[in-house]
């Protein structure tokens, strides 16, 4: 009878460990995907900010005549 409990406990432990490893793998994959998406959004944000700030700097260098036109 102890051999049966050992086998059942071992099987259940393997199943639980398998589910835990698959779950952590899925979370890792989702984290990597989210990281790529966040990196792309961050790069786009930096590009937009740089594009918006460039004309303001050029307009400020031209003097008040350009700003009034």
DSSP file (Angstrom, degrees, kcal/mol; ACC not computed):
  #  RESIDUE AA STRUCTURE BP1 BP2  ACC     N-H-->O    O-->H-N    N-H-->O    O-->H-N    TCO  KAPPA ALPHA  PHI   PSI    X-CA   Y-CA   Z-CA
    1    1 A X     >        0   0    0      0, 0.0     4,-1.7     0, 0.0     3,-0.5   0.000 360.0 360.0 360.0 -38.7    0.0    0.0    0.0
    2    2 A X  H  >  +     0   0    0      1,-0.2     4,-2.2     2,-0.2     5,-0.2   0.847 360.0  58.2 -61.6 -30.8    2.8    2.5    0.7
    3    3 A X  H  > S+     0   0    0      1,-0.2     4,-2.3     2,-0.2    -1,-0.2   0.866 103.6  52.2 -65.2 -34.4    4.0    2.0   -2.9
    4    4 A X  H  > S+     0   0    0     -3,-0.5     4,-2.6     2,-0.2    -2,-0.2   0.920 110.3  46.8 -66.5 -44.1    0.6    3.0   -4.2
    5    5 A X  H  X S+     0   0    0     -4,-1.7     4,-2.7     2,-0.2     5,-0.2   0.874 111.7  52.0 -65.9 -36.6    0.7    6.3   -2.2
    6    6 A X  H  X S+     0   0    0     -4,-2.2     4,-2.5     2,-0.2    -2,-0.2   0.934 111.6  46.2 -63.9 -44.9    4.2    7.0   -3.3
    7    7 A X  H  X S+     0   0    0     -4,-2.3     4,-2.5     2,-0.2    -2,-0.2   0.910 114.2  47.9 -64.9 -42.8    3.2    6.5   -7.0
    8    8 A X  H  X S+     0   0    0     -4,-2.6     4,-2.5     2,-0.2    -2,-0.2   0.916 113.6  47.4 -65.0 -42.4    0.1    8.7   -6.6
    9    9 A X  H  X S+     0   0    0     -4,-2.7     4,-2.3     2,-0.2    -2,-0.2   0.892 112.7  49.0 -65.2 -40.0    2.1   11.4   -4.9
   10   10 A X  H  X S+     0   0    0     -4,-2.5     4,-2.2    -5,-0.2    -2,-0.2   0.913 112.4  47.9 -65.4 -43.1    4.8   11.3   -7.5
   11   11 A X  H  X S+     0   0    0     -4,-2.5     4,-2.2     2,-0.2    -2,-0.2   0.920 113.1  47.6 -64.3 -43.9    2.3   11.5  -10.3
   12   12 A X  H  X S+     0   0    0     -4,-2.5     4,-2.6     1,-0.2     5,-0.2   0.896 111.1  51.6 -65.9 -39.0    0.5   14.4   -8.7
   13   13 A X  H  X S+     0   0    0     -4,-2.3     4,-2.5     2,-0.2    -1,-0.2   0.888 109.7  49.6 -63.9 -39.1    3.7   16.2   -8.1
   14   14 A X  H  X S+     0   0    0     -4,-2.2     4,-2.3     2,-0.2    -2,-0.2   0.907 112.0  48.4 -65.6 -41.5    4.8   15.8  -11.7
   15   15 A X  H  X S+     0   0    0     -4,-2.2     4,-2.5     2,-0.2    -2,-0.2   0.936 113.5  46.2 -64.5 -46.7    1.4   17.1  -12.9
   16   16 A X  H  X S+     0   0    0     -4,-2.6     4,-2.4     1,-0.2    -2,-0.2   0.918 113.4  49.2 -63.2 -43.7    1.5   20.1  -10.6
   17   17 A X  H  X S+     0   0    0     -4,-2.5     4,-2.4    -5,-0.2    -1,-0.2   0.891 110.4  52.0 -63.0 -39.1    5.1   20.9  -11.5
   18   18 A X  H  X S+     0   0    0     -4,-2.3     4,-2.4     2,-0.2    -2,-0.2   0.926 110.5  46.7 -62.8 -45.6    4.2   20.6  -15.2
   19   19 A X  H  X S+     0   0    0     -4,-2.5     4,-2.4     1,-0.2    -2,-0.2   0.898 112.8  50.4 -64.1 -39.2    1.3   23.0  -14.9
   20   20 A X  H  X S+     0   0    0     -4,-2.4     4,-2.3     2,-0.2    -2,-0.2   0.906 111.7  47.3 -65.4 -40.5    3.5   25.4  -12.9
   21   21 A X  H  X S+     0   0    0     -4,-2.4     4,-2.1     2,-0.2    -2,-0.2   0.901 112.6  48.4 -70.0 -39.1    6.2   25.3  -15.5
   22   22 A X  H  X S+     0   0    0     -4,-2.4     4,-2.4     2,-0.2    -2,-0.2   0.910 112.4  50.1 -65.3 -40.9    3.8   25.8  -18.4
   23   23 A X  H  X S+     0   0    0     -4,-2.4     4,-2.2    -5,-0.2    -2,-0.2   0.908 111.4  46.8 -63.8 -42.2    2.2   28.7  -16.6
   24   24 A X  H  X S+     0   0    0     -4,-2.3     4,-2.2     2,-0.2    -1,-0.2   0.868 110.8  53.1 -70.1 -33.5    5.5   30.4  -15.9
   25   25 A X  H  X S+     0   0    0     -4,-2.1     4,-2.5     2,-0.2    -2,-0.2   0.929 109.3  48.8 -63.7 -44.1    6.6   29.9  -19.5
   26   26 A X  H  X S+     0   0    0     -4,-2.4     4,-2.5     1,-0.2    -2,-0.2   0.900 111.2  49.7 -62.6 -40.8    3.4   31.6  -20.7
   27   27 A X  H  X S+     0   0    0     -4,-2.2     4,-2.2     2,-0.2    -1,-0.2   0.886 110.8  50.6 -65.0 -37.2    3.9   34.5  -18.4
   28   28 A X  H  X S+     0   0    0     -4,-2.2     4,-2.2     2,-0.2    -2,-0.2   0.909 110.5  48.4 -65.9 -42.0    7.5   34.8  -19.6
   29   29 A X  H  X S+     0   0    0     -4,-2.5     4,-2.4     2,-0.2    -2,-0.2   0.922 112.6  48.5 -63.4 -44.0    6.4   34.8  -23.3
   30   30 A X  H  X S+     0   0    0     -4,-2.5     4,-2.6     1,-0.2    -1,-0.2   0.884 110.2  52.4 -63.7 -37.8    3.7   37.4  -22.5
   31   31 A X  H  X S+     0   0    0     -4,-2.2     4,-2.2     2,-0.2    -1,-0.2   0.901 109.6  48.3 -65.3 -40.4    6.3   39.5  -20.7
   32   32 A X  H  X S+     0   0    0     -4,-2.2     4,-2.2     2,-0.2    -2,-0.2   0.924 112.6  48.4 -66.0 -43.5    8.7   39.4  -23.6
   33   33 A X  H  X S+     0   0    0     -4,-2.4     4,-2.4     1,-0.2    -2,-0.2   0.920 112.1  49.1 -61.3 -43.1    5.9   40.4  -26.0
   34   34 A X  H  X S+     0   0    0     -4,-2.6     4,-2.9     1,-0.2    -1,-0.2   0.877 109.2  53.4 -64.7 -36.8    4.8   43.2  -23.7
   35   35 A X  H  X S+     0   0    0     -4,-2.2     4,-2.3     2,-0.2    -1,-0.2   0.895 109.2  48.0 -64.6 -40.3    8.5   44.4  -23.5
   36   36 A X  H  X S+     0   0    0     -4,-2.2     4,-2.3     2,-0.2    -2,-0.2   0.918 113.7  47.2 -65.9 -43.0    8.7   44.5  -27.3
   37   37 A X  H  X S+     0   0    0     -4,-2.4     4,-2.6     1,-0.2    -2,-0.2   0.920 112.8  49.0 -64.9 -43.3    5.5   46.4  -27.6
   38   38 A X  H  X S+     0   0    0     -4,-2.9     4,-2.5     1,-0.2    -1,-0.2   0.886 110.3  51.5 -63.8 -37.8    6.6   48.8  -24.8
   39   39 A X  H  X S+     0   0    0     -4,-2.3     4,-2.3     2,-0.2    -1,-0.2   0.911 111.2  47.6 -64.8 -41.3    9.9   49.4  -26.5
   40   40 A X  H  X S+     0   0    0     -4,-2.3     4,-2.5     2,-0.2    -2,-0.2   0.922 112.8  47.9 -65.9 -43.3    8.2   50.2  -29.8
   41   41 A X  H  X S+     0   0    0     -4,-2.6     4,-2.4     1,-0.2    -2,-0.2   0.891 111.8  50.9 -64.3 -38.6    5.7   52.6  -28.1
   42   42 A X  H  X S+     0   0    0     -4,-2.5     4,-2.5     2,-0.2    -1,-0.2   0.911 110.5  48.7 -64.8 -42.0    8.6   54.2  -26.3
   43   43 A X  H  X S+     0   0    0     -4,-2.3     4,-2.2     2,-0.2    -2,-0.2   0.911 112.0  48.9 -65.0 -41.6   10.6   54.7  -29.5
   44   44 A X  H  X S+     0   0    0     -4,-2.5     4,-2.4     2,-0.2    -1,-0.2   0.906 110.7  51.1 -63.5 -40.5    7.5   56.1  -31.3
   45   45 A X  H  X S+     0   0    0     -4,-2.4     4,-2.6     1,-0.2    -2,-0.2   0.926 110.2  48.6 -63.2 -44.5    6.9   58.5  -28.3
   46   46 A X  H  X S+     0   0    0     -4,-2.5     4,-2.4     1,-0.2    -1,-0.2   0.890 111.3  50.8 -62.8 -38.3   10.5   59.7  -28.4
   47   47 A X  H  X S+     0   0    0     -4,-2.2     4,-2.3     2,-0.2    -2,-0.2   0.906 111.4  47.5 -65.8 -41.0   10.3   60.2  -32.2
   48   48 A X  H  X S+     0   0    0     -4,-2.4     4,-2.4     2,-0.2    -2,-0.2   0.924 112.8  48.2 -65.7 -44.4    7.1   62.3  -31.9
   49   49 A X  H  X S+     0   0    0     -4,-2.6     4,-2.1     1,-0.2    -2,-0.2   0.911 113.0  48.4 -63.5 -41.7    8.5   64.4  -29.1
   50   50 A X  H  X S+     0   0    0     -4,-2.4     4,-1.5    -5,-0.2    -1,-0.2   0.899 112.2  49.0 -65.2 -40.0   11.7   65.0  -31.1
   51   51 A X  H  X S+     0   0    0     -4,-2.3     4,-0.9     1,-0.2    -2,-0.2   0.879 113.2  47.2 -67.5 -37.8    9.7   65.9  -34.2
   52   52 A X  H  X S+     0   0    0     -4,-2.4     4,-0.8     1,-0.2    -1,-0.2   0.853 112.5  48.5 -72.5 -33.8    7.5   68.3  -32.2
   53   53 A X  H  X S+     0   0    0     -4,-2.1     4,-1.7    -5,-0.2    -1,-0.2   0.766  98.6  68.8 -80.3 -23.8   10.4   70.0  -30.5
   54   54 A X  H  X S+     0   0    0     -4,-1.5     4,-2.0     1,-0.2     5,-0.2   0.934  99.5  45.7 -64.2 -48.7   12.5   70.6  -33.6
   55   55 A X  H  X S+     0   0    0     -4,-0.9     4,-2.8     1,-0.2     5,-0.2   0.865 110.4  55.0 -65.0 -32.8   10.3   73.2  -35.3
   56   56 A X  H  X S+     0   0    0     -4,-0.8     4,-2.1     2,-0.2    -1,-0.2   0.904 108.4  48.0 -65.5 -39.3    9.8   75.1  -32.0
   57   57 A X  H  X S+     0   0    0     -4,-1.7     4,-1.4     2,-0.2    -1,-0.2   0.902 113.6  47.4 -67.5 -39.7   13.6   75.4  -31.6
   58   58 A X  H  X S+     0   0    0     -4,-2.0     4,-1.3     2,-0.2    -2,-0.2   0.899 112.2  49.9 -67.8 -40.0   13.9   76.6  -35.3
   59   59 A X  H  X S+     0   0    0     -4,-2.8     4,-0.8     1,-0.2     8,-0.2   0.878 109.0  52.0 -66.6 -36.9   11.1   79.1  -34.8
   60   60 A X  H  < S+     0   0    0     -4,-2.1     3,-0.3     1,-0.2    -1,-0.2   0.834 108.6  51.6 -68.8 -31.0   12.7   80.5  -31.7
   61   61 A X  H  < S+     0   0    0     -4,-1.4    -1,-0.2     1,-0.2    -2,-0.2   0.775 102.0  61.0 -75.2 -26.2   16.0   80.9  -33.5
   62   62 A X  H  < S-     0   0    0     -4,-1.3     3,-0.3     1,-0.2    -1,-0.2   0.725 107.0-124.9 -76.0 -21.0   14.4   82.9  -36.4
   63   63 A X    >X  -     0   0    0     -4,-0.8     4,-0.9    -3,-0.3     3,-0.5  -0.430  37.1 -54.7 103.9 179.6   13.2   85.6  -34.1
   64   64 A X  H 3> S+     0   0    0      1,-0.2     4,-1.6     2,-0.2     5,-0.2   0.698 120.6  72.6 -72.6 -18.7    9.8   87.2  -33.4
   65   65 A X  H 3> S+     0   0    0     -3,-0.3     4,-1.1     1,-0.2    -1,-0.2   0.917  99.6  45.5 -63.8 -40.6    9.0   88.0  -37.1
   66   66 A X  H <4 S+     0   0    0     -3,-0.5    -1,-0.2     1,-0.2     3,-0.2   0.873 109.4  55.3 -70.1 -35.5    8.5   84.4  -38.0
   67   67 A X  H  < S+     0   0    0     -4,-0.9    -1,-0.2     1,-0.2    -2,-0.2   0.825 108.1  48.9 -68.1 -30.5    6.3   83.8  -34.9
   68   68 A X  H  <        0   0    0     -4,-1.6    -1,-0.2     1,-0.2    -2,-0.2   0.754 360.0 360.0 -80.3 -23.7    3.9   86.7  -35.9
   69   69 A X     <        0   0    0     -4,-1.1    -1,-0.2    -3,-0.2    -2,-0.2   0.475 360.0 360.0 -72.4 360.0    3.5   85.5  -39.5
